């Protein structure tokens, strides 16, 4: 086994079941308090710092004996890793944008956390699922363990599309995809058939077929007030504003999809593909 960022000396023999990911809510450097609560921390410059307690200390949590107390009611057999960041941050809402504070989490920290998680999953034979590799902000939803309004590290300060509570699950899935990608080489030829479209901060179903990307037109039309004038086996006429646009059309399992290249052209937008989150962005 070849570890990516951790040392084998820092990984004692233990039976662990999950990795929980956090941010400290502090500056870019690990404080004494940070080291007390997490097993590994990623500082602002990307350095990985060991906490005060070994992974072994959380195999069986015993009151009065030192361990990394990182997640309320979920410390036993849980490894806590954290990015040092988000001092003074305030959670975004549907009407107010995220306020990332004076030390916003960096994309490089988030990516390094995924490598740390990959090392831990490989060494401790932890599968990458929503119940075994998750953010602190997912614990209550995914594991049913009540937390105290925790939302770390489920908002990405560098990407306005992933800063609101409605998209927290997508952020968690993106992180797990990065962990899986680190564990084994990503496919070089086959692209997953299922995907999704991100348009105007809203997600819609999509499929990838014959080298083209297709978006669920009825769902998008209903959301944005477009009108479907005519649909045939191969084309769809879509009225957007005062103009009507002809688009290639396919029907998959009863759901109609238009070719996203055609839709992007009609909306005068650029189209891009994010393989990690399997998202086709129109912006």
C-alpha positions in Angstrom: 0.0 0.0 0.0 1.4 3.4 -1.0 0.0 6.3 1.2 -0.5 9.6 -0.4 0.0 12.2 2.4 0.1 10.3 5.7 2.8 8.2 7.2 2.3 4.6 8.2 3.8 5.5 11.6 0.9 7.8 12.2 -1.7 5.0 11.6 -1.7 2.5 14.5 -3.6 -0.8 14.3 -7.3 -0.1 15.1 -10.7 -1.0 13.9 -12.3 2.2 12.6 -15.6 2.6 10.8 -15.8 6.1 9.4 -14.1 9.4 8.6 -15.8 12.6 9.5 -14.6 15.8 7.9 -14.6 19.2 9.5 -13.3 22.7 9.4 -12.0 24.3 12.6 -13.8 27.7 12.4 -10.5 29.3 13.1 -7.3 30.7 11.4 -5.2 28.8 8.8 -2.8 27.4 11.5 -3.7 24.6 13.9 -4.1 25.8 17.4 -3.6 23.8 20.6 -7.4 23.4 20.8 -7.6 22.2 17.2 -4.9 19.5 17.8 -6.8 18.3 20.9 -10.0 17.6 18.9 -8.9 16.2 15.5 -6.6 13.4 14.5 -5.3 15.2 11.4 -5.5 18.8 10.2 -4.8 20.5 6.9 -3.4 24.0 7.4 -3.8 26.9 5.0 -0.5 26.2 3.2 -1.5 22.6 2.7 0.6 21.0 5.4 -0.9 18.1 7.2 -0.6 18.3 11.0 -1.1 15.5 13.5 -3.5 16.0 16.4 -2.7 15.2 20.0 -4.6 11.9 20.0 -3.9 8.8 17.9 -6.5 7.2 15.8 -6.4 4.3 18.2 -7.7 6.5 21.0 -11.1 6.7 19.3 -11.5 2.9 18.7 -13.3 2.7 22.0 -14.1 6.0 23.6 -13.8 5.9 27.4 -14.9 8.9 29.5 -12.0 10.4 31.3 -9.4 9.0 28.9 -8.0 11.2 26.2 -9.5 10.9 22.7 -10.3 13.3 19.8 -13.7 14.7 20.6 -14.7 16.0 17.2 -18.3 15.0 16.6 -21.1 15.0 19.2 -22.3 11.4 19.9 -20.2 10.0 17.1 -16.6 9.7 18.2 -16.3 6.0 18.8 -14.6 4.3 15.7 -14.7 7.7 14.0 -11.6 9.5 12.6 -11.8 13.3 12.7 -10.0 15.3 10.1 -10.3 19.0 9.6 -9.3 22.0 7.5 -7.9 25.0 9.5 -10.1 27.8 8.3 -13.4 29.7 8.3 -12.8 32.1 11.2 -15.9 34.3 11.6 -17.8 32.4 8.9 -21.6 32.7 8.7 -23.8 30.1 7.0 -25.6 31.2 3.8 -29.4 30.9 3.5 -31.8 31.0 0.6 -31.8 34.8 0.7 -28.3 35.6 2.1 -25.0 34.5 0.6 -22.3 32.6 2.5 -20.0 34.8 4.5 -16.7 32.9 4.6 -15.0 35.0 7.2 -11.3 36.1 7.3 -9.9 32.7 6.6 -12.1 31.0 4.0 -11.5 27.4 3.2 -9.2 27.0 0.2 -9.8 24.6 -2.6 -6.4 23.1 -2.1 -7.3 22.4 1.6 -10.5 20.6 0.5 -8.6 18.6 -2.1 -5.9 17.7 0.5 -8.5 16.5 2.9 -9.8 14.1 0.3 -6.3 12.6 0.0 -6.1 12.3 3.8 -9.5 10.6 3.8 -8.3 8.2 1.0 -5.2 7.2 3.0 -7.4 6.5 6.1 -10.0 4.6 4.1 -7.4 2.4 2.4 -5.4 1.7 5.6 -8.5 1.0 7.8 -10.5 -0.7 5.1 -13.3 1.9 5.3 -15.8 1.9 2.3 -16.6 5.3 0.8 -20.3 5.8 1.4 -22.5 8.5 2.7 -22.5 6.8 6.1 -18.8 6.2 6.4 -17.1 9.2 4.7 -19.1 12.4 5.5 -18.9 16.0 6.5 -19.9 17.1 10.0 -22.8 18.9 8.5 -24.1 15.5 7.1 -23.9 13.6 10.4 -27.4 14.4 11.6 -29.0 13.7 8.2 -27.0 10.6 7.2 -26.5 9.0 10.6 -29.5 10.3 12.5 -27.3 11.6 15.3 -28.4 15.1 16.5 -25.8 17.8 16.2 -25.8 21.5 17.1 -26.4 23.3 13.8 -23.2 22.0 12.3 -22.6 22.8 8.6 -18.9 22.2 8.1 -17.4 21.6 5.6 -20.4 21.6 3.3 -20.0 25.0 1.6 -17.3 25.8 -0.9 -16.2 29.5 -0.7 -14.6 29.4 -4.1 -17.7 28.2 -5.9 -21.0 30.2 -5.6 -23.0 27.2 -6.9 -22.2 25.2 -3.8 -22.7 27.6 -0.8 -26.3 27.1 0.3 -27.9 24.4 2.4 -29.9 23.1 -0.5 -26.6 22.0 -2.1 -24.8 20.5 0.9 -25.5 16.9 -0.2 -24.0 17.6 -3.5 -20.8 18.9 -1.8 -20.6 15.7 0.2 -21.0 13.6 -2.9 -18.3 15.6 -4.7 -15.9 15.0 -1.8 -16.6 11.3 -1.7 -16.0 11.2 -5.5 -12.6 12.8 -5.0 -11.8 10.2 -2.3 -12.8 7.4 -4.7 -10.8 8.9 -7.5 -7.7 9.0 -5.2 -8.2 5.3 -4.3 -8.1 4.1 -7.9 -7.5 5.6 -11.3 -10.6 7.3 -12.8 -12.0 5.7 -16.0 -10.3 6.9 -19.1 -12.9 5.9 -21.6 -16.3 5.3 -20.1 -18.2 8.3 -18.7 -21.0 7.5 -16.3 -24.4 7.5 -18.1 -26.1 9.4 -15.3 -25.3 13.1 -14.7 -27.0 16.3 -13.8 -27.3 19.8 -15.2 -26.5 23.0 -13.2 -28.4 25.9 -14.6 -29.1 29.2 -12.7 -28.1 27.5 -9.4 -30.7 24.7 -10.0 -29.9 21.1 -10.6 -31.8 18.9 -13.1 -31.5 15.3 -14.3 -29.2 14.6 -17.3 -27.9 11.7 -19.2 -24.7 11.1 -21.3 -25.3 9.2 -24.5 -23.4 8.7 -27.7 -20.8 11.3 -26.7 -23.5 14.0 -26.1 -25.1 15.5 -23.0 -28.8 15.7 -22.6 -31.0 17.6 -20.0 -34.5 16.9 -18.8 -36.4 19.6 -20.7 -39.8 19.3 -19.0 -38.4 19.9 -15.5 -36.4 22.9 -16.7 -39.3 24.3 -18.7 -41.5 24.1 -15.6 -39.0 25.8 -13.4 -38.1 28.7 -15.8 -41.5 29.2 -17.5 -40.5 28.0 -20.9 -43.1 26.6 -23.3 -42.8 23.2 -25.1 -44.5 23.9 -28.4 -44.0 20.6 -30.2 -42.1 17.4 -29.5 -41.4 14.6 -32.0 -39.3 11.5 -31.7 -36.1 13.4 -32.5 -36.7 17.2 -32.0 -38.4 19.6 -29.5 -39.5 23.1 -30.2 -39.0 25.2 -27.0 -40.2 28.8 -26.6 -37.8 30.8 -24.4 -39.0 34.3 -24.0 -40.3 35.5 -27.4 -38.1 33.1 -29.4 -38.6 29.5 -30.4 -35.7 27.1 -30.6 -35.4 23.7 -32.3 -33.4 21.2 -30.3 -32.4 17.5 -30.7 -34.6 15.3 -28.5 -34.4 11.8 -27.0 -36.8 9.9 -24.8 -35.2 7.8 -22.0 -37.5 5.8 -19.7 -40.4 8.1 -20.2 -38.3 11.3 -19.6 -37.6 13.7 -22.4 -34.2 15.2 -22.8 -32.9 17.9 -25.2 -29.2 18.1 -26.3 -27.5 20.6 -23.9 -25.3 22.0 -26.6 -28.6 23.2 -28.3 -29.9 24.6 -25.1 -26.7 26.4 -24.3 -26.7 28.0 -27.7 -30.4 29.1 -27.2 -29.5 30.7 -23.9 -26.2 32.1 -25.1 -24.3 30.2 -22.4 -21.1 28.2 -22.2 -21.2 24.5 -21.4 -18.7 22.7 -19.3 -18.3 19.2 -17.7 -17.1 18.5 -14.2 -16.2 14.7 -14.0 -15.8 14.6 -10.3 -19.4 15.8 -9.5 -20.8 14.4 -12.8 -22.2 17.9 -13.4 -22.8 19.7 -16.8 -22.7 23.4 -16.1 -24.4 26.0 -18.2 -23.1 29.5 -17.3 
